[in-house]
Amino acid sequence: MSVHLLLSAGRGPQECAWALSRLLRRLEADATRHRLTTTRLETVPGERPGTYRSALIGVDGTKAAAFVAPRTGTLCWQAPSPYRPSPGR
């Protein structure tokens, strides 16, 4: 079975594109641990190297739907900004 998953930084600042790139790597590693295959079908790069505004990935394997199901919805990623030392947020 194959499932597509869209990840998006929306209209957020550069930190959101950075968080999306970290999320994408974690998701791919987690899928590998579950013996699933991921494919980056399409990516839209962010302003900074190695970041993404959005990514469409395919998840393939017999339990792909079960793997993706709890990973849908909105995610709030909290981390210090790698770009601004003190954004005041």
Secondary structure, 3 states (H helix, E strand, C coil): CEEEEEEECCCCCHHHHHHHHHHHHHHHHHHHHCCCEEEEEEEEECCCCCCEEEEEEEEECCCHHHHHHHHCCCCCCCCCCCCCCCCCC
